[in-house]
């Protein structure tokens, strides 16, 4: 049950982070260069949410995929 809850939390963090990164694409329209945009995104708290959710999701998926005792992967 805990892993399902953590999966949902990580997915929500990724969605929130990606939502605000897409909203910040408007900075390109008002004259920011691509490098300034990337620098802004990296410093943003929302990109941290996205990466935290992504890392948590990877950890949960790696944890879930345990090798069986007999060594057969079916």
Secondary structure by P-SEA (a helix, b strand, c coil): caaaaaaaaaaaaaaaaaaaaaaacccccccccaaaaaaaaaacaaaaaaaaaaaaaaaaaaaacccccccccc
